Amino acid sequence: MAISGWTRTESPFHRGELAIQARLGVQEQMDKQGRRGIRDFLPDQHRQFFAQLPYVIAGTVDAIGSPWASILVGNPGFLSSPSDRTLHVAAKPLFGDPLATTLANGIDIGLLGIELSTRRRNRLNGTVIATQSDGFEVQVRQCFGNCPQYIQARRSQLAEFDPQTAKPVHSIDQFGEPERTIIAAADTFFIATAYQAELAGLASGVDVSHRGGKPGFVRIDGDSPEERLRQRTLTIPDFVGNNQFNTFGNLALNPRAGLLFMDFDQGDLLYLTGTAEVIWEGAEILAYERAERLLRFQLDQGYRVQGSLPLRWSIPEFSPFLVG
């Protein structure tokens, strides 16, 4: 039996997403695809997928409207679905993660279940309807799968850990040498964005997404010694994707974004929040191989937490979309 898709009259996309889809001539195509693949419940295969994961990426917004991307970690089974409309998360935020301050009843949240080893990923956007001492529960607003493009395959092994064990936390408002090292080596990061207009409907909320490329694909602007002392800007190529434009659609209406970088070797986590704009045309796009447009991020504030991530990773196998 086929699983029903989006059965509501209104579009599964909000006006920011629709505007970009129309700009690029894919709105009619994406309406059909969205109504087939986006649901307001968790299909059984998604419920099973979340249950087998040892980590999940989360996106939330703080009290002043700044998005943050976070990671929650636990033994497989820490994500469970009591019903196809809810997801239970039995995990506490890691020490120093902004999620510890943003998590509360009634907030919008975006979750990305991603299994790097298989390049499989599912997105869930919803509302936190309950918090407990050891976790929280999310009511599903939208759930949908994503293609495996640009995901570097890595196997992971979870080490024993206590999420409340103190780690060195460094507050930053510009990129110092440790931050530049993490960013320059990155082949993967995550971005949280939000559109939370009043009465915006089921297509509104917080979204968190994966971005991948060859190491060095995220560029720190400013090369001179003087500029290096006050670097706060990142430029990131945007490659051909699924044409939903969830992230860029949010940015069209709310130019705030949160980024999460991981040091897969040392376990350091780099949480950033700031503003972002899309560069749609111009000669600078040509400097980035295969880029269709650019994302420019301006840092407001961030945190680097040393040795925070209790996962050990294999050497990556780069996406075939990046080979050649």
C-alpha positions as CSV (number, residue, x, y, z in Angstrom):
1,M,0.0,0.0,0.0
2,A,1.4,3.4,-1.0
3,I,2.1,5.8,1.9
4,S,0.0,9.0,1.6
5,G,1.8,12.2,1.1
6,W,0.8,15.8,1.7
7,T,-3.0,15.8,1.9
8,R,-3.7,19.4,2.9
9,T,-4.9,22.0,0.5
10,E,-2.2,24.6,1.3
11,S,1.3,24.1,-0.1
12,P,3.8,22.2,2.0
13,F,6.2,25.1,1.2
14,H,6.0,28.6,2.7
15,R,6.2,31.8,0.7
16,G,10.0,32.2,0.9
17,E,10.5,28.7,-0.5
18,L,7.8,29.2,-3.2
19,A,9.4,32.5,-4.3
20,I,12.8,30.9,-4.9
21,Q,11.3,27.9,-6.6
22,A,9.4,30.3,-8.9
23,R,12.5,32.4,-9.5
24,L,14.3,29.3,-10.7
25,G,11.4,27.8,-12.7
26,V,10.8,24.7,-10.6
27,Q,7.7,25.6,-8.5
28,E,5.3,23.4,-10.4
29,Q,7.7,20.5,-10.3
30,M,8.4,20.9,-6.6
31,D,4.7,21.2,-5.7
32,K,4.1,17.8,-7.2
33,Q,7.2,16.3,-5.5
34,G,6.4,18.0,-2.2
35,R,2.9,16.7,-2.1
36,R,4.2,13.2,-2.7
37,G,7.2,13.2,-0.3
38,I,6.4,15.6,2.5
39,R,4.1,14.3,5.3
40,D,2.7,15.6,8.6
41,F,3.5,12.3,10.3
42,L,6.4,9.8,10.6
43,P,6.1,6.9,8.1
44,D,7.2,3.5,9.6
45,Q,10.5,3.5,7.7
46,H,11.3,6.9,9.2
47,R,10.4,5.8,12.7
48,Q,12.7,2.8,12.3
49,F,15.4,4.9,10.9
50,F,15.5,7.4,13.7
51,A,15.5,4.5,16.2
52,Q,18.8,3.1,14.9
53,L,20.7,6.4,15.1
54,P,23.4,7.3,17.7
55,Y,23.1,11.0,17.0
56,V,20.7,13.6,15.6
57,I,21.2,17.2,14.5
58,A,18.9,19.8,16.0
59,G,18.0,23.4,15.1
60,T,16.5,25.9,17.5
61,V,16.2,29.6,18.0
62,D,17.2,31.5,21.1
63,A,15.4,34.3,23.0
64,I,16.7,37.0,20.7
65,G,15.9,35.2,17.5
66,S,19.3,33.7,16.7
67,P,19.3,30.2,15.2
68,W,21.7,27.5,16.5
69,A,22.6,24.1,15.1
70,S,23.3,21.4,17.8
71,I,23.9,17.7,18.1
72,L,22.4,15.2,20.5
73,V,24.0,11.9,21.1
74,G,22.9,8.6,22.7
75,N,22.9,4.8,22.3
76,P,20.7,3.7,19.4
77,G,17.1,3.8,20.6
78,F,17.5,7.1,22.3
79,L,15.2,8.4,19.5
80,S,11.8,6.7,19.6
81,S,8.3,7.4,18.2
82,P,5.5,6.6,20.6
83,S,3.2,7.4,17.7
84,D,3.5,8.5,14.1
85,R,2.9,12.1,15.2
86,T,5.6,12.3,17.9
87,L,9.3,11.7,18.4
88,H,10.8,11.2,21.9
89,V,14.4,12.2,22.4
90,A,16.0,10.6,25.5
91,A,19.2,12.7,25.6
92,K,20.5,15.9,27.3
93,P,22.5,18.6,25.4
94,L,26.2,18.2,25.5
95,F,28.1,20.5,27.8
96,G,28.4,24.0,26.2
97,D,25.8,23.3,23.5
98,P,23.4,26.3,23.1
99,L,20.5,23.8,23.0
100,A,20.8,23.7,26.8
101,T,19.4,27.3,27.0
102,T,17.0,27.2,24.0
103,L,15.2,24.0,24.8
104,A,11.7,24.6,26.3
105,N,8.1,23.6,26.0
106,G,6.4,25.1,23.0
107,I,9.5,26.0,20.9
108,D,9.9,25.2,17.2
109,I,12.6,22.7,16.5
110,G,14.1,21.1,13.4
111,L,15.7,17.7,13.5
112,L,17.9,16.0,10.9
113,G,18.4,12.3,11.3
114,I,21.5,11.6,9.2
115,E,23.4,8.3,9.0
116,L,26.7,9.3,7.5
117,S,27.8,5.7,6.9
118,T,24.9,5.0,4.5
119,R,24.4,8.6,3.4
120,R,20.8,8.4,4.4
121,R,18.9,11.3,5.9
122,N,15.4,12.3,7.0
123,R,14.2,15.7,8.1
124,L,11.6,16.4,10.8
125,N,10.3,19.8,11.7
126,G,7.9,20.3,14.7
127,T,7.2,21.6,18.1
128,V,8.5,20.6,21.5
129,I,5.4,19.5,23.5
130,A,7.1,18.2,26.6
131,T,10.5,18.4,28.4
132,Q,11.8,16.0,31.0
133,S,15.0,15.8,33.0
134,D,16.4,13.3,30.5
135,G,14.9,14.5,27.2
136,F,12.0,15.9,25.4
137,E,9.1,15.1,23.0
138,V,8.4,16.6,19.6
139,Q,5.1,16.8,17.8
140,V,5.7,16.3,14.1
141,R,4.7,19.2,11.7
142,Q,6.6,18.0,8.6
143,C,8.7,14.9,7.8
144,F,10.5,14.1,4.6
145,G,13.6,12.4,3.2
146,N,16.5,13.9,1.4
147,C,18.9,12.6,-1.3
148,P,22.4,11.5,-0.4
149,Q,24.2,14.1,-2.4
150,Y,27.5,15.6,-1.0
151,I,27.4,13.4,2.2
152,Q,30.9,12.0,3.1
153,A,30.5,8.4,4.3
154,R,31.9,7.9,7.8
155,R,31.3,5.1,10.3
156,S,31.1,6.1,13.9
157,Q,31.6,4.4,17.3
158,L,30.0,5.9,20.4
159,A,32.3,6.1,23.5
160,E,31.0,6.2,27.0
161,F,30.2,9.7,28.1
162,D,28.3,12.0,30.5
163,P,26.8,14.9,28.6
164,Q,27.2,17.1,31.7
165,T,31.0,16.5,32.1
166,A,32.6,19.9,31.9
167,K,34.7,20.7,28.8
168,P,36.7,23.8,27.9
169,V,34.4,26.3,26.2
170,H,35.7,29.3,24.3
171,S,33.4,32.2,23.4
172,I,34.3,33.8,20.1
173,D,33.2,36.8,18.0
174,Q,35.8,36.3,15.2
175,F,37.7,33.3,13.8
176,G,40.9,32.7,15.6
177,E,43.5,30.1,14.6
178,P,41.7,27.1,16.2
179,E,38.4,28.0,14.5
180,R,40.1,28.6,11.1
181,T,41.7,25.2,11.3
182,I,38.4,23.5,11.9
183,I,36.6,25.4,9.2
184,A,39.4,25.0,6.6
185,A,39.5,21.2,7.1
186,A,35.7,20.8,7.1
187,D,34.0,18.6,4.4
188,T,30.7,18.7,6.4
189,F,28.7,21.2,8.4
190,F,25.1,21.8,9.4
191,I,23.0,25.0,9.1
192,A,19.9,26.0,11.0
193,T,17.4,28.6,9.7
194,A,13.9,29.6,10.7
195,Y,10.8,31.2,9.4
196,Q,8.4,31.7,12.3
197,A,5.9,34.3,11.2
198,E,2.6,34.4,13.2
199,L,-0.1,32.2,11.6
200,A,2.4,31.0,9.1
201,G,0.9,27.5,9.0
202,L,2.5,24.0,8.8
203,A,5.3,25.1,6.5
204,S,6.8,27.5,9.1
205,G,9.2,26.7,11.9
206,V,12.9,25.8,12.2
207,D,14.9,23.8,9.7
208,V,18.3,22.2,10.0
209,S,20.2,20.9,7.0
210,H,23.5,19.2,5.9
211,R,26.1,20.8,3.7
212,G,29.1,19.0,2.2
213,G,32.0,19.5,-0.1
214,K,35.7,18.9,-0.5
215,P,37.9,20.2,2.4
216,G,38.3,23.9,1.9
217,F,34.9,24.4,0.3
218,V,34.0,26.8,3.1
219,R,36.2,29.8,2.7
220,I,37.1,32.3,5.4
221,D,37.2,35.8,3.8
222,G,40.2,38.0,4.2
223,D,43.8,36.9,3.6
224,S,46.0,39.7,4.8
225,P,47.5,39.6,8.3
226,E,45.4,42.5,9.3
227,E,42.2,40.9,8.0
228,R,43.1,37.5,9.7
229,L,42.9,39.3,13.0
230,R,39.2,40.2,12.6
231,Q,37.9,37.5,10.3
232,R,34.1,37.0,10.7
233,T,32.9,36.1,7.2
234,L,32.5,32.7,5.5
235,T,31.6,32.1,1.8
236,I,30.1,28.8,0.9
237,P,29.2,27.4,-2.5
238,D,25.7,26.0,-3.1
239,F,25.6,23.1,-5.4
240,V,22.7,21.6,-7.4
241,G,20.3,20.0,-4.9
242,N,16.8,18.9,-4.4
243,N,15.2,22.2,-5.4
244,Q,13.1,22.5,-2.3
245,F,15.2,25.5,-1.1
246,N,14.2,25.0,2.6
247,T,17.3,26.8,3.9
248,F,17.3,29.6,1.3
249,G,13.6,30.0,1.5
250,N,13.9,30.7,5.2
251,L,16.8,33.1,4.6
252,A,14.7,35.0,2.1
253,L,12.3,35.9,4.9
254,N,14.7,35.9,7.9
255,P,18.4,36.4,7.2
256,R,19.6,34.7,10.4
257,A,21.5,31.3,10.5
258,G,23.3,29.0,12.8
259,L,26.2,26.8,11.7
260,L,27.7,23.7,13.4
261,F,31.2,22.4,12.5
262,M,32.7,19.2,13.8
263,D,36.3,18.3,14.2
264,F,35.9,14.6,13.4
265,D,39.4,13.8,14.7
266,Q,39.5,15.7,18.0
267,G,35.8,15.8,18.8
268,D,35.7,19.6,19.0
269,L,32.4,21.3,18.2
270,L,32.1,24.8,16.7
271,Y,28.7,26.5,17.2
272,L,28.2,29.8,15.2
273,T,25.3,32.1,14.8
274,G,25.0,35.2,12.6
275,T,23.4,36.5,9.4
276,A,23.5,35.1,5.9
277,E,22.7,36.2,2.4
278,V,22.6,34.5,-0.9
279,I,24.8,35.6,-3.8
280,W,22.7,34.8,-6.8
281,E,24.9,36.0,-9.6
282,G,28.3,37.6,-10.3
283,A,31.8,36.6,-11.3
284,E,32.8,35.5,-7.8
285,I,30.6,32.4,-8.2
286,L,32.8,31.2,-11.0
287,A,35.7,30.8,-8.5
288,Y,33.9,27.9,-6.9
289,E,33.8,24.7,-8.9
290,R,30.2,23.5,-9.7
291,A,28.7,26.3,-7.6
292,E,25.3,27.6,-8.7
293,R,25.2,30.3,-6.2
294,L,27.0,31.3,-2.9
295,L,26.0,31.7,0.7
296,R,27.8,34.4,2.7
297,F,27.7,34.1,6.5
298,Q,28.6,36.9,8.9
299,L,29.5,35.8,12.4
300,D,27.8,37.5,15.4
301,Q,28.9,35.1,18.1
302,G,29.9,31.5,18.7
303,Y,31.4,28.8,21.0
304,R,34.1,26.3,20.5
305,V,33.9,23.3,22.9
306,Q,37.0,21.1,23.1
307,G,36.7,17.4,23.0
308,S,32.9,17.5,23.3
309,L,31.7,14.9,20.7
310,P,31.8,11.4,22.1
311,L,31.9,9.7,18.7
312,R,35.0,8.2,17.0
313,W,34.9,8.4,13.2
314,S,36.5,6.4,10.4
315,I,38.3,8.0,7.5
316,P,35.7,9.6,5.1
317,E,34.7,8.2,1.8
318,F,33.9,11.2,-0.3
319,S,30.6,11.6,-2.1
320,P,30.7,10.4,-5.7
321,F,29.1,13.8,-6.5
322,L,32.3,15.4,-5.5
323,V,34.7,13.1,-7.4
324,G,36.3,14.3,-10.6
